[in-house]
Amino acid sequence: MMTASIENTSDGSIKKHIPLLIVLMLGLFLAILNQTLLNVAIPHLITEFGVTANTAQWLLTGYMLVNGALIPLSAFLIERFGVRRLFLFAMFCFTVGSLICGIAPTFPIMLTGRLIQAIGGGVLSPLVMTIIVFIFPPHMRGKGMGIFGLAMMFAPAIGPTLSGWVIQNYDWHILFNGMVPLGAIVLIIAFFQLKDIQPPKDVKVHMPSVVTSLAGMGLLLYGFSEAGNDGWTDPVVLSTIIGGAVLLIIFVLQQIKSEKPLLDMRVFKYNIFSLSNIISIAITISMYAGMFLLPIYLQNIRGYSAFDSGLLLLPGALVMLVMSPISGTLFDKVGPRPLAIVGMLITSISTFEFTKLTMDTPFNHILGIYIIRSFGMSLLMMPIMTAGLNQLPQRLSSHGTSMSNTLRQVSGSIGISLMTTIFTNRTTYHVNEISSSMNTSDPFFMNSFHLFVQKVAATLHLSQDQAQQQALTILSGKMTQQGTIQGINDAFYWATAISVIGLILSFFLRDVRKDKVVEEKKSEAQEEDIRMLPAPKSINS
């Protein structure tokens, strides 16, 4: 085994780590891409395995639960096993899981493969982020996190489009079988190229903390994922969210008291780290609102195919792909505040533009707004995260990356559930409001309705009774359609408000690298003062 450590690098020595970074990014890209590939394939898997939609959803829910539950433990796992063994284990699980899914003859075997994939995917994000934080010094860390953002932002955006294209032209098995050789290549290269950034430590595991962390995150994420479908007052939803929250509170208290915590809560003593994570939560919720609501509008209301709606997300993904390393370089030059303010302003305005959707909104208009929105978010995601991590001392960097990824996972689940609830409730409200306006005692409405019935009868060559029934069906469909659009618009109002909160908080960000420069100058001044003091006279003189 290679146990040599990667030394903290200066500007000139970053280049030697480029092959390593490519391997890390490819592994992370495959893992994140895999999370979003399956959405479009679910209807085909329902038919293939003869299961219900609720059963098939466990391929998504199960992956999310295992993935999310492992993230808080990643700091301990990195310290205990080292980055090399942990990365090889994660990629091995991901590749084997992909192979099982690709050849699965039954649904239980398919689900087993997905859960094995999730074991690998759960630790890859914080693991790769920890390596990048260690490789890049603070004054170059924006560039490193920009590279990290290539996988973090591009993979989820391209996933639905790629999946739709594969399903439309080929077979769903390719979604998994195609991952196997790519995963194997990453695994082989990493075996020879990847070294530990520091030697593994024989850290004792505190089993009660492991249990409360795994169970708490699992229950909380499951509750949030089901809240969007079943409502926040559903007994199962309430019990799982409350149970998960209680277990996580116990976990936090355990970590505060522990001398060797699995996840060090002292990261929140650093104000910019805490602030950057709050802003990151606002960005994540706003981002998921667009990724969740726009496909509903395009597919359910406007009649576009899943592939076509996926194409809407593709140009925005390409913008993020190009801008992620650029925004990282800009961060190194100007710091977090200008990028955060400009990015949140663009995100807030473009999100507000989605509150004006109608049945006649041109596809190209939606596409243009989404591209502008993606540009705004490309200035935000990695720079905001980097701003917080820069404040942490090296010993807390793995704990900081684990905490940031945990909060991002939870806020993503909350965002989807929140937007689903707002969208559903407001749609019901608007449908009822439109329905109540169609009052049969209103002469104006009844006159319009009779004219519409006559038009339907003449157009479709139906009797008066048949035309009236058909007219009621058409009106009911129009009511649902209009109510759904208004419900989506209302959900985007909430997403805009959350973005504005992030914008306001962005004004309070500061570049912590300047803090360190000031401290160094103070230290140098103190040393100079000490040198300038007259030497003490000897006692003899």
C-alpha positions in Angstrom: 0.0 0.0 0.0 1.1 3.5 -0.7 1.2 5.5 2.5 3.2 8.5 1.5 1.5 11.7 2.1 0.6 14.4 -0.4 2.4 17.5 0.8 0.6 20.7 1.0 1.3 22.4 -2.3 2.4 25.8 -3.6 1.4 27.4 -6.8 4.0 25.7 -9.0 3.3 22.2 -7.7 -0.4 22.1 -8.4 0.2 20.8 -11.9 1.6 17.5 -10.8 -1.8 16.7 -9.2 -3.8 17.3 -12.4 -3.9 13.5 -13.3 -5.1 12.8 -9.8 -7.8 15.5 -10.0 -9.0 14.1 -13.3 -9.5 10.7 -11.7 -11.2 12.1 -8.6 -13.6 14.3 -10.8 -14.5 11.4 -13.0 -15.3 9.2 -10.1 -17.4 11.9 -8.4 -19.1 12.8 -11.7 -20.2 9.1 -12.2 -21.5 8.9 -8.7 -23.5 12.1 -8.9 -24.7 11.4 -12.4 -26.0 8.1 -11.3 -28.3 9.8 -8.8 -30.3 11.6 -11.5 -30.2 9.0 -14.3 -32.9 6.8 -13.0 -35.8 9.3 -12.8 -36.7 9.0 -16.5 -36.2 5.2 -16.5 -38.7 4.5 -13.6 -41.8 3.9 -15.9 -39.8 1.3 -17.9 -38.6 -0.5 -14.7 -42.2 -0.6 -13.5 -43.1 -2.5 -16.6 -40.0 -4.6 -16.7 -40.3 -5.9 -13.1 -44.1 -5.8 -12.8 -44.0 -3.6 -9.6 -46.1 -0.6 -8.5 -44.9 3.0 -8.8 -44.5 3.2 -5.0 -42.3 0.1 -5.0 -40.2 1.4 -7.9 -39.6 4.7 -6.1 -37.5 2.9 -3.6 -34.8 2.7 -6.2 -34.6 6.5 -5.7 -35.5 6.8 -2.0 -33.3 3.9 -0.9 -30.3 5.4 -2.7 -30.9 8.8 -1.2 -31.3 7.4 2.4 -28.1 5.3 2.3 -26.2 8.1 0.5 -27.4 10.8 2.9 -26.9 8.7 6.1 -23.3 8.0 5.3 -22.2 11.7 4.6 -22.1 12.8 8.3 -19.8 9.8 9.0 -17.4 10.7 6.2 -15.0 12.8 8.4 -14.5 9.9 10.7 -14.1 7.4 7.9 -11.5 9.6 6.2 -9.5 9.9 9.4 -9.8 6.2 10.2 -9.1 4.6 6.9 -7.3 7.4 4.9 -8.4 8.8 1.6 -6.8 6.1 -0.6 -8.5 3.1 0.9 -11.8 4.9 1.3 -11.8 6.2 -2.3 -11.0 2.7 -3.6 -13.7 1.1 -1.5 -16.3 3.7 -2.6 -15.5 3.2 -6.3 -15.5 -0.6 -5.8 -19.0 -0.4 -4.2 -20.2 1.9 -7.0 -18.9 -0.3 -9.8 -20.1 -3.6 -8.3 -23.5 -2.0 -7.6 -23.7 -0.8 -11.2 -22.9 -4.3 -12.4 -25.6 -5.9 -10.2 -28.2 -3.3 -11.5 -27.3 -3.9 -15.1 -27.8 -7.7 -14.9 -30.6 -7.8 -12.2 -33.3 -10.3 -13.2 -35.7 -9.3 -10.4 -36.6 -6.1 -8.5 -35.1 -7.1 -5.1 -31.7 -7.7 -6.8 -32.0 -4.4 -8.6 -32.7 -2.6 -5.3 -29.7 -4.4 -3.7 -27.5 -3.1 -6.5 -28.7 0.5 -6.0 -28.0 0.4 -2.2 -24.5 -0.9 -2.8 -24.0 2.0 -5.3 -25.2 4.4 -2.6 -22.6 3.2 -0.1 -19.9 4.3 -2.6 -21.7 7.5 -3.6 -22.3 8.6 0.0 -18.7 9.3 0.9 -17.3 10.4 -2.5 -18.4 14.1 -2.3 -16.9 15.0 1.1 -13.9 12.7 0.4 -13.0 14.4 -2.9 -13.7 17.9 -1.4 -11.4 17.1 1.5 -8.6 16.1 -0.9 -9.1 19.3 -2.9 -9.0 21.5 0.2 -5.7 19.8 1.2 -4.1 20.0 -2.2 -4.9 23.7 -2.9 -3.6 26.4 -0.6 -6.2 29.1 0.5 -5.2 31.6 -2.1 -5.8 29.0 -4.9 -8.7 27.1 -3.3 -11.3 28.8 -5.4 -9.8 27.3 -8.5 -9.8 23.9 -6.9 -13.4 24.1 -5.7 -14.3 25.4 -9.2 -13.0 22.1 -10.6 -15.0 20.2 -8.0 -18.1 22.1 -9.1 -17.7 20.6 -12.6 -19.1 17.4 -11.2 -21.3 18.8 -8.5 -23.4 21.0 -10.8 -23.0 19.6 -14.3 -23.8 15.9 -13.5 -27.3 16.5 -12.0 -28.2 18.9 -14.8 -27.2 16.6 -17.6 -28.5 13.4 -16.0 -32.2 13.6 -17.1 -31.3 14.6 -20.6 -28.8 11.8 -21.0 -31.2 9.3 -19.4 -34.1 10.4 -21.7 -31.9 10.0 -24.8 -30.7 6.5 -23.8 -34.2 5.3 -22.9 -35.6 6.8 -26.2 -33.0 5.3 -28.4 -31.5 2.3 -26.6 -32.2 0.1 -23.6 -32.3 1.1 -19.9 -29.7 -1.5 -19.0 -27.1 0.8 -20.7 -27.6 3.3 -17.9 -25.9 0.9 -15.5 -23.8 -1.3 -17.8 -22.1 1.8 -19.2 -21.0 2.8 -15.7 -19.1 -0.5 -15.1 -16.1 0.0 -17.4 -15.8 3.7 -16.5 -15.9 2.8 -12.8 -13.3 0.1 -13.4 -11.0 2.5 -15.2 -11.2 5.0 -12.3 -10.6 2.2 -9.8 -7.5 1.0 -11.6 -6.0 4.5 -12.1 -6.7 5.4 -8.5 -5.0 2.2 -7.3 -1.8 3.3 -8.8 -2.1 7.1 -8.6 -3.9 8.0 -5.4 -1.9 8.5 -2.1 -3.0 9.3 1.4 -3.0 13.0 2.3 -2.2 11.9 5.8 -1.6 8.5 7.4 -4.8 6.7 8.7 -5.3 6.9 12.5 -6.4 4.2 14.8 -9.5 6.2 15.9 -11.9 4.3 18.2 -15.5 4.2 16.9 -18.3 5.4 19.2 -21.1 3.0 18.2 -24.0 5.0 19.9 -22.9 8.0 17.7 -22.8 5.9 14.6 -26.3 4.5 15.3 -27.9 7.9 16.1 -26.3 9.5 13.0 -27.3 6.8 10.6 -30.8 6.3 12.0 -31.4 10.1 12.5 -30.3 11.1 9.0 -32.2 8.1 7.4 -35.5 8.9 9.2 -35.2 12.7 8.6 -34.5 12.3 4.9 -37.3 9.7 4.5 -39.7 12.0 6.2 -38.9 14.9 4.0 -39.0 12.8 0.8 -42.5 11.5 1.7 -43.8 14.9 2.9 -44.1 16.1 -0.6 -46.4 13.2 -1.6 -48.3 12.5 1.6 -48.4 15.9 3.2 -46.7 17.2 6.4 -49.5 16.0 8.7 -49.3 12.4 7.6 -48.6 10.2 10.7 -45.7 8.4 9.1 -44.2 11.7 7.8 -44.5 13.3 11.2 -43.2 10.4 13.2 -40.2 9.9 10.9 -39.3 13.6 10.9 -39.7 14.0 14.6 -37.9 10.7 15.3 -35.0 11.7 13.0 -34.7 15.1 14.5 -34.6 13.7 18.1 -31.9 11.2 17.1 -29.8 13.9 15.4 -30.1 16.2 18.5 -28.8 13.3 20.6 -26.0 12.8 18.0 -25.1 16.5 18.2 -25.0 16.4 22.0 -22.8 13.3 21.8 -20.4 15.1 19.5 -20.2 18.2 21.7 -19.2 16.1 24.7 -16.8 13.8 22.9 -13.1 14.4 22.9 -12.8 12.6 19.5 -16.1 13.4 17.7 -17.2 11.7 14.5 -18.4 15.1 13.2 -16.9 18.0 15.0 -19.6 20.6 15.8 -16.9 23.2 16.6 -16.9 24.1 12.9 -19.9 26.4 13.6 -17.7 28.5 15.9 -16.4 30.0 12.7 -18.9 32.7 11.7 -18.2 32.8 7.9 -18.4 29.0 7.7 -21.8 29.1 9.4 -23.0 32.0 7.2 -21.8 30.4 4.0 -23.7 27.2 4.8 -27.0 29.2 5.4 -26.5 30.9 2.0 -25.7 27.5 0.5 -29.0 26.1 1.9 -30.9 29.0 0.2 -29.2 28.4 -3.1 -29.8 24.6 -3.0 -33.6 25.1 -2.3 -33.9 27.6 -5.1 -32.0 25.4 -7.5 -34.1 22.3 -6.8 -37.2 24.4 -7.2 -36.3 25.0 -10.8 -35.2 21.5 -11.5 -38.4 20.1 -10.0 -41.1 22.5 -11.1 -40.1 23.2 -14.7 -40.3 19.6 -15.9 -43.9 19.4 -14.4 -44.9 22.5 -16.3 -43.4 21.4 -19.6 -44.5 17.7 -19.4 -47.8 17.8 -17.6 -49.1 21.2 -18.8 -47.4 21.9 -22.2 -47.2 18.2 -23.3 -43.5 18.1 -24.0 -41.7 14.7 -23.7 -39.3 13.9 -20.8 -36.4 14.1 -23.3 -37.5 17.6 -24.5 -37.9 18.9 -21.0 -34.5 17.5 -20.2 -33.1 19.4 -23.2 -34.3 22.6 -21.5 -31.8 21.9 -18.6 -28.9 21.0 -20.9 -27.8 24.5 -22.0 -27.8 25.7 -18.4 -25.7 22.6 -17.5 -23.2 23.6 -20.2 -23.1 27.1 -18.8 -22.3 25.7 -15.4 -19.6 23.5 -16.9 -17.8 26.4 -18.5 -18.3 28.9 -15.6 -17.5 26.6 -12.7 -13.7 26.8 -13.1 -13.9 30.5 -14.2 -15.9 31.4 -11.0 -13.3 29.6 -9.0 -10.5 31.7 -10.5 -12.6 34.9 -10.0 -13.0 33.9 -6.3 -9.2 33.7 -5.9 -8.9 37.2 -7.3 -11.9 39.1 -5.9 -13.1 37.0 -3.0 -16.6 35.7 -2.2 -18.8 38.8 -1.6 -18.9 40.3 -5.2 -19.5 36.9 -6.7 -22.2 36.1 -4.1 -24.0 39.4 -4.5 -24.0 39.3 -8.3 -24.9 35.6 -8.4 -27.7 35.9 -5.9 -29.1 39.0 -7.7 -29.2 37.2 -11.0 -30.7 34.1 -9.4 -33.4 36.1 -7.6 -34.4 38.1 -10.7 -34.5 35.0 -13.0 -36.4 32.9 -10.4 -39.0 35.7 -10.2 -39.4 35.6 -14.0 -40.6 32.0 -13.6 -43.6 33.4 -11.5 -45.1 34.6 -14.8 -45.6 31.3 -16.7 -48.7 30.9 -18.8 -50.0 28.4 -21.4 -48.5 30.5 -24.1 -45.0 31.1 -22.6 -42.6 30.4 -25.5 -40.1 27.5 -24.9 -37.2 29.7 -26.0 -38.2 32.3 -23.4 -38.1 29.7 -20.6 -34.8 28.4 -22.0 -33.3 31.9 -22.0 -34.3 32.6 -18.4 -33.0 29.2 -17.3 -29.6 29.8 -18.9 -29.3 33.2 -17.2 -30.4 31.5 -13.9 -27.7 28.8 -14.4 -25.1 31.5 -15.0 -26.0 33.2 -11.7 -25.8 29.9 -9.8 -22.5 29.1 -11.4 -21.1 32.2 -9.6 -22.4 30.9 -6.3 -22.2 27.2 -5.4 -18.5 26.5 -5.1 -17.4 30.1 -4.2 -19.8 30.2 -1.3 -18.7 26.8 0.0 -15.0 27.7 -0.4 -15.5 31.0 1.5 -16.6 29.0 4.6 -14.0 26.2 4.3 -11.2 28.8 4.0 -11.9 29.9 7.6 -11.4 26.4 9.1 -8.1 25.2 10.3 -6.6 22.2 8.5 -7.5 19.8 11.3 -11.2 20.6 10.8 -11.3 20.6 7.0 -12.7 17.1 6.7 -15.3 17.8 9.3 -16.2 21.0 7.4 -16.6 19.3 4.1 -18.8 16.6 5.7 -21.0 19.2 7.4 -21.4 21.2 4.2 -22.4 18.1 2.2 -24.8 16.9 4.9 -26.5 20.3 5.0 -26.7 20.3 1.2 -28.3 16.9 1.1 -30.8 17.8 3.8 -31.7 21.1 2.2 -32.1 19.4 -1.2 -34.7 17.1 0.3 -36.4 19.9 2.2 -36.4 22.0 -0.9 -38.2 19.4 -3.0 -40.7 18.6 -0.2 -41.4 22.3 0.4 -41.9 23.1 -3.2 -44.1 20.0 -3.7 -46.3 21.0 -0.8 -46.6 24.7 -1.8 -47.3 23.6 -5.4 -49.9 21.0 -4.5 -51.7 23.2 -1.9 -51.8 26.3 -4.1 -52.9 24.3 -7.1 -55.9 22.9 -5.1 -56.7 26.5 -3.9 -56.6 28.0 -7.4 -58.7 25.1 -8.9 -61.3 25.6 -6.2 -61.3 29.4 -6.8 -61.7 29.0 -10.5 -64.5 26.5 -10.0 -66.4 28.7 -7.6 -66.3 31.6 -10.1 -68.3 29.3 -12.5 -71.6 30.1 -10.9 -74.7 28.6 -12.6 -76.8 31.4 -11.1 -74.7 33.9 -13.0 -76.4 34.8 -16.3 -73.2 36.0 -17.9 -71.4 32.7 -17.2 -74.4 30.6 -18.2 -74.7 32.5 -21.5 -71.0 31.9 -22.2 -71.3 28.3 -21.3 -74.3 27.7 -23.7 -72.4 29.4 -26.5 -69.4 27.1 -25.8 -71.7 24.0 -25.8 -73.2 25.0 -29.1 -69.7 25.4 -30.5 -68.6 22.0 -29.3 -71.8 20.4 -30.7 -71.2 22.0 -34.1 -67.4 21.2 -34.2 -67.7 17.6 -33.1 -71.1 16.8 -34.5 -72.6 15.8 -31.2 -76.1 16.0 -29.7 -76.9 18.7 -27.2 -76.5 16.4 -24.2 -73.3 14.9 -25.5 -71.9 18.3 -26.3 -72.7 19.6 -22.8 -70.9 16.6 -21.2 -67.9 17.2 -23.5 -67.9 20.9 -22.6 -67.9 20.1 -18.9 -64.9 17.7 -19.4 -63.0 20.4 -21.4 -63.7 23.1 -18.8 -62.6 20.7 -16.0 -59.4 20.1 -17.8 -58.8 23.8 -18.4 -59.5 24.5 -14.7 -56.9 22.0 -13.6 -54.5 23.2 -16.2 -54.8 26.9 -15.1 -54.8 26.0 -11.4 -51.6 24.0 -11.9 -49.8 26.8 -13.7 -50.8 29.3 -10.9 -49.7 26.7 -8.3 -46.2 26.5 -10.0 -46.0 30.3 -10.2 -46.8 30.5 -6.5 -44.1 28.0 -5.6 -41.6 30.1 -7.6 -42.7 33.2 -5.5 -41.5 31.3 -2.5 -38.3 30.2 -4.2 -37.7 33.9 -5.1 -38.2 34.9 -1.4 -35.6 32.3 -0.3 -33.2 33.6 -3.0 -33.7 37.1 -1.7 -32.8 36.0 1.8 -29.6 34.5 0.4 -28.9 37.8 -1.4 -29.3 39.8 1.8 -27.0 37.5 3.7 -24.4 37.7 0.9 -23.6 41.3 1.9 -22.2 40.0 5.2 -19.7 37.7 3.7 -16.0 38.6 3.9 -12.8 37.2 2.5 -11.2 35.3 5.5 -7.9 35.1 3.6 -7.5 38.8 4.4 -8.0 38.0 8.1 -5.0 35.7 8.0 -2.9 38.4 6.2 -3.8 40.9 9.0 -2.9 38.4 11.7 0.4 37.7 10.0 1.2 41.4 9.8 0.3 41.9 13.5 2.6 38.9 14.4 5.4 40.4 12.3 4.9 43.8 13.9 5.1 42.3 17.4 8.2 40.4 16.5 9.8 43.6 15.2 8.8 45.5 18.4 10.5 42.8 20.4 13.7 43.0 18.3 13.7 46.8 18.8 13.6 46.6 22.6 16.9 47.4 24.2 18.8 44.4 25.5 18.7 44.0 29.2 21.8 45.1 31.1 23.7 42.5 32.9 23.6 42.5 36.6 27.4 42.9 36.9 27.4 46.1 34.9 
